[in-house]
C-alpha cells in the first residue's frame, strides 16, 4: 500500500510538470465506465460494471452538467446483487432540480451487530462465517424508488426540497452456502426469540417516506468543492398503511440535518467538514429501517450506517444502530495533480480523514435487557464460550472513531473514482483495515 501511494505521488508530480494547462470547458456527452470489482470473505467476489453518463450541453454551465445518469449492475459469487439507476438534473426544467433513483439491493447476507453501539457485544472473530455459523449475519433485501425536487427562494442561497422515498424490505435469516442450517444461530434469530425484534417486523415491510425541508448552499461546485457552505435540514416520515391490517404499527417521523463546510487552506488544499444528525422525532421505526440514512442528493448507491464507508469509515458495516445517531467527517483534500489527457480534465487527490459517530437515542433498550436472563451458549472462541446474556454488555454508549486516507482520480470535476482505507480506533468497532472502491467523496 505504501508503495502504491508513493508511485501515485511521483506520477502525479510528473503529470503536473508535463501537463500544466488550462482546463477544457466540456460540452456534449461524456462517459465514465468502471468495473465493479471487490472481494469479501463472506460474500465472495463482486463482479459487474458501473457507468456515469454526463450531458454538459453547450458547456456554458461547466463544471455543472445538464443531466447525469448513473448505472450499476453487479453480483457477488455467494448470492448478493446490485441493480441501480440514478438520474439528476438542475437544468432540464428551468428553476427546478429533479432527481430519481431506482435500486434493488439483494442482500442475502448482510451484517447485523445489534442495537445501541457499545451495548451490543462485538466479537471480531465471529464477524464472518465460522464453522457454519454466521452470528452477525442476516438477510435484508431492499427495493427502493426515490424522487426528489428542489427549488430556490428567489435569488438567495436558500431553497426548498420535497420528495418521496419508497422502500420495500425483505428480512430474515441469512442465506449463504457457507452456513450450516442445523447449527447456525444468528443474532437476528436470538433477537426474534426474545422479542427484541417483534414478530410483526421479522420479515420486513413496505414504507413510503415523505421528505420536506430546506437547503442552503454557497459551494463553488457540488461534486468537487473548494469553498463554501452547505446545510440540509429536512423531515421525513412514513405512515404505516402499506403493511396490511395489524394492531402493531410502524408510523414514524424523523429529522435529518447535514452541515458541510469547505475552506481553502492553500493552493489545491481544502479542509472539508461534515456534521450530521438523523433521529426519531415521533413514532415507532422498524428495526430494518434503522440503518437507512436518507439523502437529498444521492452520492453513493449504499448510504447505510452508522459504520462502513458511507459514514464512519473503517468500522464494521452497520455497527451502530439506534433511534438517533450523530456523526462527523473531517478531512483534508489535496489535489496533487491537474492535467489534460485524452481530451479530458483530470485531477488526482489525497484525502486523509478522521471520522466519529455515536448513538444519541437508544432503540428498544428495555427489550435488550431480557437477554440477561438467558445463559444459553451462543458460540465459542478459543477457550471462551459466549452466552446470550453476554450479547448485551450493559455498557454506556461512547464515541466511535476512525481514521484513514483516500486516493481519488477525478475526471471533469464530476466523475470521481475513489479508493479509501480506514481503521477504527477500537477493535470493538471493527478489526483490520476497512476499504472501499467506488465513486465520489462521501460528502
For each residue, the residues with C-beta under 8 A, 3 or more apart:
1: 4 5 421
2: 5 6
3: 6 7
4: 1 7 8
5: 1 2 8 9 350 405 407
6: 2 3 9 10
7: 3 4 10 11
8: 4 5 11 12 336 348 407
9: 5 6 12 13 336 350
10: 6 7 13 14
11: 7 8 14 15 337 348
12: 8 9 15 16 336 337 348
13: 9 10 16 17 336 337
14: 10 11 17 18
15: 11 12 18 19 337 339 341 346 348
16: 12 13 19 20 336 337 338 339
17: 13 14 20
18: 14 15 339
19: 15 16 338 339 340 341
20: 16 17 338 339
21: 339 340
22:
23: 338 340 345
24: 340 343 344 345
25: 59 62
26: 30 54 56 59 62 63 344 345 412
27: 56 57 58 59 62
28: 55 56 57 59
29: 53 54 55 56
30: 26 53 54 56 344 411 412 415
31: 51 52 53 54
32: 51 52 53 54 411 415
33: 49 50 51
34: 49 50 51 52 417 439
35: 47 48 49 50
36: 46 47 48 49 50 72 73 74 82
37: 45 46 47 48 437
38: 45 46 437
39: 44 45 46
40: 43 44 46 76
41: 128 129
42: 78 109 128 129 134 137 176 178
43: 40 46 76 77 78 79 80 109
44: 39 40 76 77 78
45: 37 38 39 76 77
46: 36 37 38 39 40 43 74 75 76
47: 35 36 37 74 75 77
48: 35 36 37 72 73 74 75 82
49: 33 34 35 36 72 73 74
50: 33 34 35 36 70 71 72 73 74 84 439
51: 31 32 33 34 70 71 72
52: 31 32 34 68 69 70 414 415 439
53: 29 30 31 32 68 69 70 71
54: 26 29 30 31 32 65 67 68 412 414 415
55: 28 29 65 66 67 68
56: 26 27 28 29 30 59 61 62 65 66
57: 27 28 60 61 65 66 91
58: 27
59: 25 26 27 28 56 62
60: 57
61: 56 57 64 65 66 91
62: 25 26 27 56 59 65 412
63: 26 221 223 224 412 413 414
64: 61 90 91 221 222
65: 54 55 56 57 61 62 68 89 414
66: 55 56 57 61 89 91 92
67: 54 55 87 88 89 91 92
68: 52 53 54 55 65 86 87 88 89 414
69: 52 53 85 86 87
70: 50 51 52 53 84 85 86 439
71: 50 51 53 84 85 86
72: 36 48 49 50 51 82 83 84 301
73: 36 48 49 50 82 83 84
74: 36 46 47 48 49 50 81 82
75: 46 47 48 80 81 82
76: 40 43 44 45 46 79 80 81
77: 43 44 45 47
78: 42 43 44 108 109 176 177 178
79: 43 76 106 108 109 175 176 177
80: 43 75 76 105 106 107 108 109 110
81: 74 75 76 104 105 106
82: 36 48 72 73 74 75 103 104 105 106 301
83: 72 73 103 104
84: 50 70 71 72 73 101 102 103 104 301
85: 69 70 71 101 102 103
86: 68 69 70 71 99 100 101 102 103 298 301
87: 67 68 69 98 99 100 101
88: 67 68 97 98 99 297
89: 65 66 67 68 92 93 97 98 99
90: 64 97
91: 57 61 64 66 67 94
92: 66 67 89 98
93: 89 96 98
94: 91
95: 151 152
96: 93 149 150 151
97: 88 89 90 148 149 150 151
98: 87 88 89 92 93 147 148 149
99: 86 87 88 89 146 147 148 297 298
100: 86 87 145 146 147 148
101: 84 85 86 87 144 145 146 147 298
102: 84 85 86 144 145
103: 82 83 84 85 86 142 143 144 301
104: 81 82 83 84 141 142 143 144
105: 80 81 82 141 142 143 144 301 302
106: 79 80 81 82 141
107: 80 110 139 140 141 142
108: 78 79 80 139 141 174 175 176
109: 42 43 78 79 80 134 137 139 174 175 176
110: 80 107 137 138 139 140 174 317 318
111: 127 136 137 316 317 318 319
112: 136 137 138 140 186 187 188 318
113: 120 122 136 187 316 318 319 321
114: 119 120 121 187 191 321 368 391
115: 119 120 196 287 290 321 322 362 363 364 365 368
116: 119 120 321 322 359 362 363 365 368 397
117: 120 319 320 321 322 358 359 397 398 400
118: 393 395 396 397 398 428
119: 114 115 116 362 365 368 392 393 394 395 397
120: 113 114 115 116 117 368 391 392 393
121: 114 386 390 391 392 393
122: 113 127 316 319 428 429 430
123: 126 127 135 379 381 386
124: 127 427 428 430 431
125: 130 381
126: 123 130 133 135 136 379 381
127: 111 122 123 124 136 316 430 431
128: 41 42 134
129: 41 42 132 133 134 137 176 178 179
130: 125 126 133 135 379
131: 180 183
132: 129 178 179 180 183 184
133: 126 129 130 179 180 183 184 185 186 379
134: 42 109 128 129 137 174 176 178 179 184 186
135: 123 126 130 185 186 187 378 379
136: 111 112 113 126 127 186 187
137: 42 109 110 111 112 129 134 174 176 179 186 188
138: 110 112 171 172 173 174 186 187 188
139: 107 108 109 110 170 171 172 173 174 175
140: 107 110 112 169 170 171 204 288
141: 104 105 106 107 108 169 170 171 204
142: 103 104 105 107 167 168 169 292
143: 103 104 105 167 168
144: 101 102 103 104 105 165 166 167 168
145: 100 101 102 165 166
146: 99 100 101 163 164 165 166 298
147: 98 99 100 101 163 164
148: 97 98 99 100 161 162 163 211 296 297
149: 96 97 98 161 162 163
150: 96 97 159 160 161 162 215 296
151: 95 96 97 159 160
152: 95 155 156 158 159
153: 156 158 159 160
154:
155: 152
156: 152 153
157: 216 217 218
158: 152 153 214 215 216
159: 150 151 152 153 214 215 216 217
160: 150 151 153 213 214 215
161: 148 149 150 211 212 213 214 215 232 234 296
162: 148 149 150 211 212
163: 146 147 148 149 210 211 296
164: 146 147 208 209 210 211
165: 144 145 146 208 209 211 236 294
166: 144 145 146 206 207 208 209
167: 142 143 144 206 207 209 289 292
168: 142 143 144 204 205 206
169: 140 141 142 204 205 206 207 286 288 289
170: 139 140 141 203 204
171: 138 139 140 141 188 201 202 203 204 288
172: 138 139 188 202 203 204
173: 138 139 184 186 188 189
174: 108 109 110 134 137 138 139 179 184 186 188
175: 79 108 109 139 179
176: 42 78 79 108 109 129 134 137 179
177: 78 79
178: 42 78 129 132 134
179: 129 132 133 134 137 174 175 176 184
180: 131 132 133 183 184
181: 184
182:
183: 131 132 133 180
184: 132 133 134 173 174 179 180 181
185: 133 135 189 190 378
186: 112 133 134 135 136 137 138 173 174 189 190
187: 112 113 114 135 136 138 190 191 391
188: 112 137 138 171 172 173 174 191 192 197
189: 173 185 186 192 193
190: 185 186 187 193 194 196 371 378 388 391
191: 114 187 188 194 196 197 287
192: 188 189 195 196 197 199 202
193: 189 190
194: 190 191 367 370 371 374 388
195: 192 198 367 370
196: 115 190 191 192 364 367 368 370 371
197: 188 191 192 201 202 287
198: 195 201 202 248
199: 192 202
200: 246 248
201: 171 197 198 204 205 248 250 286 287 288
202: 171 172 192 197 198 199
203: 170 171 172
204: 140 141 168 169 170 171 172 201 288
205: 168 169 201 240 242 243 250 286 288
206: 166 167 168 169 242 243
207: 166 167 169 238 240 242 250 286 289
208: 164 165 166 238 239 242
209: 164 165 166 167 236 237 238 294
210: 163 164 236 237 238
211: 148 161 162 163 164 165 234 235 236 294 296
212: 161 162 234 235 236
213: 160 161 232 233 234 235 256 296
214: 158 159 160 161 231 232 233 234
215: 150 158 159 160 161 230 231 232 296
216: 157 158 159 229 230 231
217: 157 159 222 228 229 230 231
218: 157 228 229 230
219: 222 225 227 228 229 230 260 262
220: 225 226 227 228
221: 63 64 224 225 226 413
222: 64 217 219 225 297
223: 63 413 414 416 440 441
224: 63 221 347 410 413 414 416 441
225: 219 220 221 222 228 262 270 272
226: 220 221 262 264 270
227: 219 220 262 263 264 270
228: 217 218 219 220 225 262
229: 216 217 218 219 259 260 261 262
230: 215 216 217 218 219 258 259 260 261
231: 214 215 216 217 257 258 259 260
232: 161 213 214 215 256 257 258 296
233: 213 214 255 256 257 258
234: 161 211 212 213 214 255 256 296
235: 211 212 213 253 254 255 256 281
236: 165 209 210 211 212 253 254 256 294
237: 209 210 251 252 253 254 281 282 283
238: 207 208 209 210 250 251 252
239: 208 251
240: 205 207 243 249 250 251
241:
242: 205 206 207 208
243: 205 206 240 246 250
244:
245:
246: 200 243 249
247:
248: 198 200 201
249: 240 246 284
250: 201 205 207 238 240 243 283 284 285 286
251: 237 238 239 240 283 284
252: 237 238 280 282 283 284 285 289
253: 235 236 237 280 281 282 283
254: 235 236 237 278 279 280 281 285 294
255: 233 234 235 277 278 279 281
256: 213 232 233 234 235 236 276 277 278 293 294
257: 231 232 233 276 277 278
258: 230 231 232 233 274 275 276 443
259: 229 230 231 274 275 276
260: 219 229 230 231 272 273 274 443
261: 229 230 271 272 273
262: 219 225 226 227 228 229 270 271 272 273
263: 227 270 271
264: 226 227 269 270
265: 269 270 271 332
266: 269
267:
268: 334 335 336 338
269: 264 265 266 332 333 334 335
270: 225 226 227 262 263 264 265 332 333 334
271: 261 262 263 265 330 331 332 333
272: 225 260 261 262 329 330 331 332 333 351 441 443
273: 260 261 262 328 329 330 331
274: 258 259 260 328 329 330 442 443
275: 258 259 326 328
276: 256 257 258 259 326 327 328
277: 255 256 257 324 325 326 360
278: 254 255 256 257 293 294 324 325
279: 254 255 323 324 325 326 360 361
280: 252 253 254 283 285 323 324 361
281: 235 237 253 254 255
282: 237 252 253
283: 237 250 251 252 253 280
284: 249 250 251 252
285: 250 252 254 280 289 290 323 363
286: 169 201 205 207 250 289
287: 115 191 197 201 290 321 363 364
288: 140 169 171 201 204 205
289: 167 169 207 252 285 286 292
290: 115 285 287 321 322 323 363
291: 304 305 306 318 321
292: 142 167 289 303 304
293: 256 278 303 304 305 310 311
294: 165 209 211 236 254 256 278
295: 298 299 303
296: 148 150 161 163 211 213 215 232 234
297: 88 99 148 222
298: 86 99 101 146 295 301 303
299: 295 303 439 440 441 442 443
300: 303 309 310 438 439 440 442
301: 72 82 84 86 103 105 298 438
302: 105 310
303: 292 293 295 298 299 300 310 311
304: 291 292 293 308 310 317 318
305: 291 293 308 310 311 312 318 320 325 327 357
306: 291 311 312 315 318 319 320 321 325 327 357 359 400
307: 311 312 315 316 317 318 319 320 429 430
308: 304 305 311 312 313 315 316 317 318 319 434 436
309: 300 313 420 422 434 435 436 438 442
310: 293 300 302 303 304 305 442
311: 293 303 305 306 307 308 327 329 355 357 442
312: 305 306 307 308 315 319 320 327 355 356 357 400 401 402 424 429
313: 308 309 329 353 355 402 404 420 422 434 436 442
314: 355 402 403 404 421 422 423 424 429 430 433 434
315: 306 307 308 312 319 320 400 402 422 424 429 430 434
316: 111 113 122 127 307 308 319 429 430 434
317: 110 111 304 307 308
318: 110 111 112 113 291 304 305 306 307 308 321
319: 111 113 117 122 306 307 308 312 315 316 400 429 430
320: 117 305 306 307 312 315 325 357 358 359 400
321: 113 114 115 116 117 287 290 291 306 318 325 359 363
322: 115 116 117 290 325 359 360 361 362 363 397
323: 279 280 285 290 359 361 362 363
324: 277 278 279 280 359 360 361
325: 277 278 279 305 306 320 321 322 357 358 359 360 361
326: 275 276 277 279 357 358 360
327: 276 305 306 311 312 355 356 357 358
328: 273 274 275 276 355 356 357
329: 272 273 274 311 313 353 354 355 442 443
330: 271 272 273 274 353 354 355
331: 271 272 273 351 352 353 354 406
332: 265 269 270 271 272 351 352 353
333: 269 270 271 272 349 350 351 441
334: 268 269 270 349 350 351
335: 268 269 338 347 348 349
336: 8 9 12 13 16 268 348 349 350
337: 11 12 13 15 16 346 347 348
338: 16 19 20 23 268 335 345 346 347
339: 15 16 18 19 20 21 346
340: 19 21 23 24 343 344 345 346
341: 15 19 344 346
342:
343: 24 340
344: 24 26 30 340 341 411 412
345: 23 24 26 338 340 411 412 413
346: 15 337 338 339 340 341 409 410 411
347: 224 335 337 338 408 409 410 413
348: 8 11 12 15 335 336 337 407 408 409 410
349: 333 334 335 336 407 408 410
350: 5 9 333 334 336 405 406 407 408
351: 272 331 332 333 334 405 406 408 420 441
352: 331 332 403 404 405 406
353: 313 329 330 331 332 403 404 405 406 420 422
354: 329 330 331 401 402 403
355: 311 312 313 314 327 328 329 330 401 402 403 422
356: 312 327 328 399 400 401 402
357: 305 306 311 312 320 325 326 327 328 399 400
358: 117 320 325 326 327 397 398 399 400
359: 116 117 306 320 321 322 323 324 325 362 363 397
360: 277 279 322 324 325 326 397
361: 279 280 322 323 324 325
362: 115 116 119 322 323 359 365 397
363: 115 116 285 287 290 321 322 323 359
364: 115 196 287 367 368
365: 115 116 119 362 368 369
366: 369
367: 194 195 196 364 370
368: 114 115 116 119 120 196 364 365 371 392
369: 365 366 372 392
370: 194 195 196 367 373 374
371: 190 194 196 368 374 388 389 391 392
372: 369 389 392 394
373: 370 389
374: 194 370 371 387 388 389
375: 387 388 389
376: 387 388
377: 380 385 386 387
378: 135 185 190 386 387 388 390 391
379: 123 126 130 133 135 385 386
380: 377 384 385 386
381: 123 125 126 384 386
382:
383:
384: 380 381
385: 377 379 380
386: 121 123 377 378 379 380 381 390 391
387: 374 375 376 377 378 390 391
388: 190 194 371 374 375 376 378 391
389: 371 372 373 374 375 392
390: 121 378 386 387 393
391: 114 120 121 187 190 371 378 386 387 388
392: 119 120 121 368 369 371 372 389
393: 118 119 120 121 390
394: 119 372
395: 118 119 398
396: 118
397: 116 117 118 119 322 358 359 360 362
398: 117 118 358 395
399: 356 357 358
400: 117 306 312 315 319 320 356 357 358 424 425 426 429
401: 312 354 355 356 424 425 426
402: 312 313 314 315 354 355 356 422 423 424 425 429 430 434
403: 314 352 353 354 355 422 423 425
404: 313 314 352 353 420 421 422 423 433 434
405: 5 350 351 352 353 420 421
406: 331 350 351 352 353 418 419 420 421
407: 5 8 348 349 350 418 419 420
408: 347 348 349 350 351 416 417 418 419 441
409: 346 347 348 416 417
410: 224 346 347 348 349 413 414 415 416 417
411: 30 32 344 345 346 414 415 416
412: 26 30 54 62 63 344 345 415
413: 63 221 223 224 345 347 410
414: 52 54 63 65 68 223 224 410 411
415: 30 32 52 54 410 411 412 439
416: 223 224 408 409 410 411 439 440 441
417: 34 408 409 410 437 439
418: 406 407 408 436 437 438 439 440 441
419: 406 407 408 435 436 437
420: 309 313 351 353 404 405 406 407 435 436 442
421: 1 314 404 405 406 433 434 435
422: 309 313 314 315 353 355 402 403 404 433 434 435
423: 314 402 403 404 432 433 434
424: 312 314 315 400 401 402 427 429 430 434
425: 400 401 402 403 429
426: 400 401 429
427: 124 424 430 431
428: 118 122 124
429: 122 307 312 314 315 316 319 400 402 424 425 426
430: 122 124 127 307 314 315 316 319 402 424 427 434
431: 124 127 427
432: 423
433: 314 404 421 422 423
434: 308 309 313 314 315 316 402 404 421 422 423 424 430
435: 309 419 420 421 422
436: 308 309 313 418 419 420
437: 37 38 417 418 419
438: 300 301 309 418
439: 34 50 52 70 299 300 415 416 417 418
440: 223 299 300 416 418
441: 223 224 272 299 333 351 408 416 418
442: 274 299 300 309 310 311 313 329 420
443: 258 260 272 274 299 329
